[in-house]
């Protein structure tokens, strides 16, 4: 099992790239030998792209932390984006995340929203939000 916690989605994506964790996770998920779990930025990196999430997290944090440019492509393990903290008024990023979801809807970008306390569960061919 791999637990991927939240934080800045661009820093997380870069850290996965730099460590090789992105390739390891992708291979293990393809072989069905890994359970991937996490929250906030953790599931966001699974998307095809991180575009739009710069309304919530600063991509310049990658340069500050690693001295390099952010990676705008997600891992591409899902064919849609994840928007966490959706309609979660107790979370400080909720309004910004609601705006990201609205932007994705307006642009026709496939996405799923998750309120705090919800989980996206993918098992075999089934997908559910609990």
Helices and strands as residue ranges (DSSP letters): E 2-4, H 9-19, H 21-30, E 36-38, H 41-44, G 53-55, H 61-66, E 81-83, H 94-107, E 111-113, E 120-123, E 126-129
